[in-house]
């Protein structure tokens, strides 16, 4: 018996030693026998897959996120379509695929919304508002809207405006390469340290095990010798009104730390959809014309993740965009004369590093664009009006964050962060009013957070310094020096294994700097402009509950806020033919944003997931009591708007529904007679079937946009398309 007991303990110790080594995924090769005579075999990797539940909302300030679950519910791909389903956000769409698509949050205007793609801000030098339809190619993996400090304090300070829209794109997932067991046999730098076994009668405990991956110390030759496996994704789309699209992306693993890939995307649409023209009591069926849209987008990307905690993201992209501008609807005249060509190229590199309690980030980006506007019309001198603009931008970002304080169960309670970024922008223009203008922008921000199990406090202070030179034949814009303070708090009211409920409070001040068009546009710009300033204060409730052993998951957020907008920029008429940008106007109001997400498992192969949001804004003009617009909502600001999406998963075909609604809007600040836009709703539905073709997986989808064929306008006299059918095919290999 003592001999059997010793043999049993020895076998347990040997099994623990084997389990301390990382298994080679998918490997069936035998490892060489160790110095003793017992044979060693690698174990087949065990893979456990499950649908991840929605992440709990832990930000103190309002933060709304869309991810893989939303992509499955809606089947939508375009960033503008994603943004329509974010609470508090409205998309201003000028009708059809060739129309401008910008995001306004809480009725403040598109220029108050910053757009960040893969951690770096995107700017539009001319207008100050980013068109989501012109973003580089890349599969949207996640989108979030932050109205304050989120979980990550190391964000670009220049993107901390009234709202920050973050877009994350991904390369195709690369399948694991062949087993590295053979490489591990030849690598002498594989280390196993701090291993301590505690044996008891029938069990053992493995503690303080640290494994150093061979990737950390591998030589370049060893890295290059690692196998390279390719994966990719392809898609084809076809729909009504001449809409076609194709995309192809490939990615491969280079060594054991790097993943490189490239993608190309082509989209085209004639945009000649029909609409009903109403002229008092007369109605006629017309067709949109001069709406051709073509876009070619290419991107090359390399992602590096080292075992030391460093992540490197290097990207290069080029976008060619051509659009015919149909303009507003003119009674019984479909002739269009304007078009725009826009070419943009960009190179960027971003690196983050985690070492102990420190986290650092650094980034560089260089971007160029060429913008050409043409209007072929007999009314123009010589029959052609042409404007050309060339922009150049250099961007740099640096920051560091440190966790400190007495370590507790949940970690160190304090987090301090300091970040700064610098932007240089230069404009070449065919008009002397703007040619040669340049701007230097420096943004810095310091933030401090205290996080306890039930309380989270965050405070930050940002500084803005902007200057530059004016065009060759004019004055420079007024320099900007300002501060952006912010405080937020989160308090957990109830916490249990099934979820938690918390309150959050915040107050912040932000600003919007006048764009180059505001300052230098021909006969309209003014160099004596002040930034628009926004103040926001609010409180919200966040509840996350999981019941019935995970069969039901509910998330509820409700935020109530008050905000004010001072020094509003708008065009002031100096004569019937001459307008000039000026700071005039003030807006104030209350509002609320409510969102609900639910997921339920009905049976073994049946599940339902749904989400809905509703927002309201009481923003009113408070500029001048003698003005006709006093006490009225600003133009294109609805009192109510919202969205919803739902998905039913089943063994046959996934069923999708999505809906967006907007209340009554006015196209003028004065709410003149006949300028009201009726409430609008757009319902979409689709069927999707997943297929497996050998080692490849695919999806075939049939979708109907604007299922009820409702004619509506977001911008007056720019009708949106009616019922539209679309078919798509996607495959990953």
URGI-V160969 format. One line per field, one symbol per residue. ss: DSSP state (a for helix, b for strand, c for the rest). phi: phi as a letter, one per 20 degrees, with the letter a starting at -180 (. if undefined). psi: psi as a letter, one per 20 degrees, with the letter a starting at -180 (. if undefined). A space follows every 10 residues. Layout:
ss=???
phi=???
psi=???
//
This chain:
ss=caaaaaaaaa aaaaaaaaac cccccccccb cccccccccc bccccccccc cccccccccc ccbbbbcaaa aaaaccccaa aaacccccbb bbbccccccc bbbbbcccca aabbbbbccb bbcccccccc caaaccccbb bbbbbbcccc ccccccaaac ccbbbbbbbb cccccccccc aaaaaacccc bbbccbbbbc cccbbbbccb bbcaaaacca aaaacccccb bbbbbbbbbc ccbbbbbbbb bbbbcccbbb bbbbbbbbbc cccbbbbbbc cbbbbbbccc ccbbbbbbbb bbbbbccccc bbbbbbbbbb bbbbbccccb ccbccccbbb bbbbbbbbbb bbbbbccbbb bbbbbbbbbb bbbbbbcccc aaabbbbbbb bbbbbbbbbb bbbbbbbbcc bbbbbbbbbb bbbbbbbbbc cccccccbbb bbbbbbbbbb bcccbbbbbb bbbbbbbbbc cccccccccb bbbbbbbbbb bbbbbbccbb bbbbbbbbbb bbcccaaaaa cccccccccc cbbbbbbbbb bbbbbbbccc cbbbbbbbbb bbbbbbccbb bbbbbccbbb bbbccbbbbb bbbbbbbbbb bbbccbbbbb bbbbbbbccb bccccccccc cccccccccb bbbbbbbbbc cccbbbbbbb bbccbbcccc cccccbbccb bbbbbbbbbb bbbccbbbbb bbbbbccccc ccbbbccbbc cccbbbbbbb bbc
phi=.gffffffff ffffffffff effefmecfe effffeeffc cfeffedddb fffgffecff egbcccbfff gffdmedfgf ffffdegmdc dedennfeef ccdddlmeof fededddlnc fdcdfeende effdfffqff ebbccddrfe feeedgffee egbcedcddc egfefgfgge fffffeeeef cccldcdded fcbccdclec deffffdffg fffffffddd babcbccbbf lmecbbbbbc bbedmdddcd abbcbccbbf meeebeedcl eecbedcfcl cfccbdccbc bcdcceffoe cccdccbbcd ccceefmffd glcdfccdbc ccdccbcbbc cccdbmeecc bbbcbcccbc ccdccebffe fmmbdccccc ccbccccbab cceboffcge offdcdccbb cccdcccdcf dffcfnfbbd ccccbdcccd cdgcbccccb cdccccbrce ffdbeefffc cbccebcbbc ceebbbfeqb cbdccbbbcc bcegffffec fgmcfceddd ffdcccbabb ccccccclln fccccccbcc bcbbcdlfeb edfebgdcdb fbebobcbrd abcccbcccc debfccbccb bbbbcccdfc fcebfeefef ndfffmdffc babbbbbdeb febfdccbbc cbefccecfe lffndedfgc bcdcbaccce ccdmedcbbd ccccelgele ebcedgmcfe fefcebcbcc bcc
psi=ghghgghghg hgghghhgii qpqopjqjqp qqpahaipqp qqqpppppqq ppqqqqojqh rpppqpbhhh hhhhjqhphh hghhjpqiqq popkorhiqp orpppkkiqh ijoqppolip qpqohghipp oiijqrqppo hqpqopkapb hoimqphijm ahqoopppqq rqppqqarqj hhhhhioijp qorlpppopa gjrqpoqlpp poqihgjqrh hhghiqqppq rrqqqpqpar kkpqqqqpqq qqpobihqpq rqqqppqqph klqqrpppnd iqqqorpprl kppppppqpp qpppoqiijp ppopqpqppp ppppohrqpp okojpqiqqp pppqqqpqpp pqppociqpq qqqqqpqqqp ppppoophiq pjjppppppp qqpppqpqrq qpprrppagj aphqppqpqq qppppqppqi pihipiqqpp pppqppqppp orhjppppqq pqqpopaaqa rhkaqqqpqp orqnqpqqqp pphpprhiar pqqqqqprpr qppprhhhhj qojhqpilqq qpppppqrqr pppopprlli ippppppopp rpqqoqlppr ppphriipqp qqopqpqqrr rqppqppppq ohahkpqppq qqqpqqpkpq pkfphiqhip jqqrpkoqhq qarqqqpopr ifpppqqqpp qpaprqiqhi lqpjjppqqq pppqqrpppq qpnciqqrpp qpqoqmhjlp prpgppjnqq qbppqpqqpq qp.
//
